[in-house]
Amino acid sequence: MIRTQIQLTEEQARELKRRAAERGVSVASLIRAAIANELTLDDTPARWERALSAVGRFRSGETDVSAEHDRYLPDAFS
């Protein structure tokens, strides 16, 4: 691994420490995971087009899903 140095705001440092402790991982591990996520993002126009092409293509038959999604979610994953 290559050692590097970054500067964080006090709030960023506090939040990173809190989240790392909550998850039982090191701050460095959390930062590496965030960087890996950023580096694997595919923001190409083609990806956006594929995602947008799926909008409206599927129907649940229910008319209140956007308002009552929490009620439907357990059934969707069971």
Summary of the structure (lengths in Angstrom):
residues: 78
radius of gyration: 19.6
end to end distance: 41.8
largest distance: 53.7
contacts: 112
relative contact order: 0.06
helix: 64%
strand: 0%
